[in-house]
Amino acid sequence: MKSYDNNGKLVSEINRSRTADGTSITTNTMYNTHNGQVASQNIAVQDSKTGKVTSTNIINGKLLP
């Protein structure tokens, strides 16, 4: 899902996916509205067996789409 500001510029994007074993992966990417570059990305992974959630924050770049 993509979010835009009042001027139509991309502000953020959230992607959710599930692996074959049921692990849930959620990425939340924030963009700089002045130049369109990635400002930060948060990646959360929930293990399907234990329910444990691991979160990673990346500043000024992104690892996953």
C-alpha positions, 0 to 999 in steps of 0.5 A: 500500500502506498501513501501520498501527500497532498501534492501527490508525492510518495510518502511511504509504502507498506508491503506484506508477504508470507513465505512458504513456511508461514513466516510473515514479513512486513516492510515499511519504507518512508520516503523524503518528499523533497527528493524522493529518496528512501529516508528509512525502512523498518522490516519486521519478521514474525516466525510462524512457529514461535510467534517471535517478532524480529525488527530491523531499522535501516536509515537512508536506504532499504534492503527489501522492496 
